[in-house]
Amino acid sequence: MRAAESPMSFFVLATAATLALFTAPAEAQAGDAAVRALADRALRNQPPTVMEKTLTPSGWDSHDYSSPARYYWPDPAGPGLPWIRKDGSPDLEAIARSDEPRLAHFIDDVEALVAAWKAKGDAKYAARAALYLRAWFLDPATRMNPNFRGAQFIAGKDRGRGAGLIDFSGLWRLLDAASALEAWRDRPKAESDGLRVWMADYLAWLDSDAGAAMESRAVNNHGTWFAVQRVALLLFLGRRDDARSFLEAATARLAAEQFKSDGEQPLEAARADGISYSLFNLEAWKVLAGLADRAGARIDLSGPARASAFIAPYLSAPSTWPWSQKTPLARGAGAFLARAPWEKAE
């Protein structure tokens, strides 16, 4: 559930809501058992919060989310600052001291708790999920401020970057779980309303921050996952028409920039883990296809279809990949492509 095989393992984790999108029925059955085990552990664990981190860029409030730039390290040739880039080599020690893994675990746990409640009908899982949401978003002592201004900072250079919004790529899963929890009869209305206020405030920050604006214009996987995040927020807040218009415009722009005629994704293929990043971008497109159905949007999926066909041969023979793939592929990497909705391409 929290494997570290992939550079993106903190970002896209196959738990309850993702099972339906990315796994076949037999795999989903095995995954259900893993989700139940995760939910049972979450019953025993304390909810993670942003107050637990020990690594924060100077000047930010402890309630602000923060994480180090994933592939940056202290410069061994100088005084250590500014940090320097080593693509494909994450500084896992620094990351572990930040909010990034805690956010990922929080989303995993809430999703699993809600899934277990829906499967078993046992209110203890719903109550625990509500506690997790309250601790992360609502409790004045532990709540996260509705911004990502300290995400993926580079020590000695940037106190936070728009690129750090990729840390919240699992937001759509969290919002799905929170929406499902609305059916719990003991869910306090004040908490449901409070969560929507937090998300509305976060969307307002997302639409006004300069770094977020840069991320919205990105044409690689960052731009695709930004679209996932913003559309999921709009749908959660009941703004379906806005979600549809934004999604149709964003996907048209991204498709034109991301996919060559043969299906290569050059911006992803150029990374140190080119197969992994190509798949990571296609995962975002698959989520967008699902969100498009909810929003009533018509999007062109011919680009992802070409990209899927292009990368498929390399999944069983990664050594033939003509670019770099530094990290061994996780077992089953790319399995979701077999069930992608690309046949709906307009």
N, C-alpha and C positions, 0 to 999 in steps of 0.2 A: 504493500500500500504506500510506503514511503521510501521506496527504493531510490538508490542514488546512481543507477546505471546511466541515466541520461542527464545532460546538462540542464534540461528543463524539468527535472523530477519534482522540484518544489512547486512548479507552476500548474501542470496538468496531471492530476492524480486520479486513477480510475476507481472511484468509489460509487456510491449509490446512483446518483443521477447520471453519471457518465456511463454506467454499465449498459443502459439501453441504447446509447449512441455508438459505443465503441466495441461491444462484445457480442459474440454469437450466443444463442440460448444456453448451450452447455457451459460456456465460459462464464456466463452471467450467473448460473447456478452456483458454480464454485465461488464466484465473486460475492454472491449473497452471503455465503458463510463467513467470508472475510469481513464483510461489512458488519454483520452481527457481532463478530468478535471485537471489531473496532468500537462499536457502540457500547458493548459491555465494558470495555476498558475506559471509555469516556465517562461511564457512570461512576467510576472510581477516581478518575483524575480530576484535578482542579482545572477550571477553565483557563486557558492561556490568555494573557492580556499584553498590551503594549508596555506595561509598566515593568515587565520582567527583563527587558533587554539590558545589556551592559555595554553596548557600543552605540553611541549617538553622536552625530556631528554637532559641533559646538553651536550654541545659539538656538537650538530647537527645544521646545517643551517636551518633557518626557511622554506626554500624551500624543505627540506627533509620531506617526509611523516613520521608521527609518531603517535602511538597510545599506550595506556597502555595495558598490558596483561589482557585479558578479565576477568579472575577470580582471580585477585590478589588485595589485600587490604593492607593498612598500618597495621602493627602489633600492636594491642592494648596492648600487654603485654610488649612492649619495647619502644624504641624511634621512632617507626614507620617504620624503615628501617632495613633490606630489607622487601619489601612487602611479604605477605604470601598468599598461595593459598586457595581459597574457591570454589571448583568446583561446578558449577551450580548457583553461586551467582555473577553475573557481577556487577562491580562498575560503575553503569550507570552515576553517576555524573562525574567521571574521564573520561569516554568514551566520554561524551558529550563535553568535553573541547578539545578533540583531533581531528585528521583528519578523524577518522573512520566513524562517521555519515555523515560528509560532502562528503566523497567519495561515500558512498552509495546513498545519495541524488543526487549527481552529475550524477551517472550512471542512476538512475531512471529518472531524468529529461531529459537527452540527449536521452535516449531510447524512452521516451514518446513523445518528440518533433519530433523526426524522424518519429515515427509511425503516429502522427497526420498529419505531412506533406505528408506522403505517402497516407493517407486516404482521406485528404481534398484537396491536391494539393495547399495549401496556403503556399507561400514561406516564410511567416513570421516565421513559425515553423522551417523551414530549416535554416534560417538566425540565429535564436536564438540558435539552436543546435550548429551551427558553432561558435557562440560567446562563448558558454560554453566550447567547446573543445579548443578554442584559449586561454581562461583564465586559464584552468587547465594545459595545456601542452605546450603552445607556448609563451605567453606574458612574456617577461623577468621579469616584475615586480611581476608576480603572479604564474609563472609556477612551477610545481613540478619537482624536480630533478628526473632523471630516475633510482630510486632505492627505496628499501623498508627497508633500514638499520635501521630505527628507529621504525619499526612496533612491536607492542606488547612488549614494554620494561617493565622490572620489576625494579622499583625504588630501588636503593641500591644494585642491582645485575647485571642486563643486560641493556645496552642502546638500545637494539633491538634484535629480535630473528628471525630466519628463519620461525618459526611458525607463525609469523605475516603476512606471505604471504597469509594466509587464508583471510585476509581483502580484497584482490584483487580477490576473487573468482568470482566476477561479471564481470571480464574483458572481458570474451567471449561475454557478452551482449553488452558491450560498443563497442567492435570491430565490432560486427554485425551492430550496429547502424551507426558507422563511415563508414563502407563499403557501406551501403545503401545510405548514404549522398553523396557518390561520384556521384550519378546520378543527383544531383542538379546542374543545368547548371551554376549557379552563384557561385559555390564553388571555391574559389581561389586555383589554383594548388599549389601554394607555401604553403598553409596551409595543403593540403592533403599530400604533400611531407614532410612537417615538422612533421606531426603526425607519418608518417612511420619512419622517422629518430629517433624520440623519442622512438617509440616502439622497433626499432632495438637496440638502446642504452640500453633500459631496458632489452631486452633479453640477451644482452651481459653481463650486470650486473648479471642477473639471473643465467647465466651459469658460472660465475666466483666467485661469493660470497660464502664464506664458510658456512654461515648460510642457504643460499638457497640450497646448496648442501645437507645439512642435511635434509632439508624439502623434497627434491626430493627423498630421501631414506625412508621417512616415510611410514608406511604400514597401517595407519589408514586413516580417511577421509582427513587428511592433504595431504597425498600422492596422493589421488584421485583428489583433487582439484588442486594440483600442476600440475598434468598431464593435466587437463582441461586448465589451464592458459597457459602452454607452448605450447600445441597443437594449441590453438586459436591464439597465437602469430605467430607461424610458418605459419599457413594458411594465416593470415592477411598479412604477409610479402612475400607471394608467394612461400614458401618453402614446397610444398605439399609432396614431397618424404621424406623429413626430418620428417614432421609431421606424415606420415604413419609409418615409421620405429620406431620412438619414441613411438607412441601410441600403436603399437602392442607389443613392449617389455614391456612398463610400465604396460599395463593392464594385461598381463600374470603374471607379478611379483605380482601385487596388488591382483589379484584374488586368487592366491595361498596362500596369507597371510591373507586375510580378511574374507573368508567365510568357516564356518564349513560345514560338509556334510549335516547337517539338515537345513542350511541356517542362523544359528545364526552368528552375527557379534560380536565376543567377545570383541574386542577393543572398539566398540561403545556401546555395551550393558553395559559395566562396568562404563560408565559415569553416572553422577548424573541425567542426562536426557537421559536415554538409548534409548528410542523410538525415540526421536527427533534426536539424533545423528545417529542412524541407518538409519533414513529417509534421513538425510543430506548427508550421504555417497551415498545412492542410487540415490539421485538427481544428484550427480556428475557423477555417472555411466550413467544416462540417457543422460546427456549432452555429455559425451564421446561417446555414441552410435551415437548421431547426428553428432558429429565431425568426427567420423570414416567414416560415409557415404561420407562426403566432402573430406576426405583424401584418400578414396579408401582403407581403412584399414579393415582387417578381425580380429575381436576381439571376444573372447569367453564370452558370456553373460550368461552362465549357472549359474555362482555364484550369480549374481544379481537376476536371476530368482528364485533360491532357497531362497535367502534372502527375496525377496518380499513375497513369499508364507509363510515364517516363521513369518514375522511381521504382515501380514494382519489381523489375528484374534484379535490382541491387539489394533488395531486402533479403533474398536468399543467398546472394553472392556479394556481400559488401566489399570484398577485396577487389572487385572489378570496378568499383566506383572511381571515376577518373579524377576526383578531387579528394580532399582530406576528410577522413572520418576517424578522428583521434580516439574517441571513446567507443568500445565495443557496443553493438546494438543490444538493447534489452530483448529478452525473449518475447516473441510476439509483436515486436515493433512493426507498426504499420498494418496490423491486422484489421483495423477499422476501415481501411480502404476498400475491402471487399464488400462492405455494406454501406458505402458512401452513397448519398442521394444524387450523384452527378447525372443520373439518367433524366433528372428533371430540368437539365439545362435548357434554357430558352433559345 
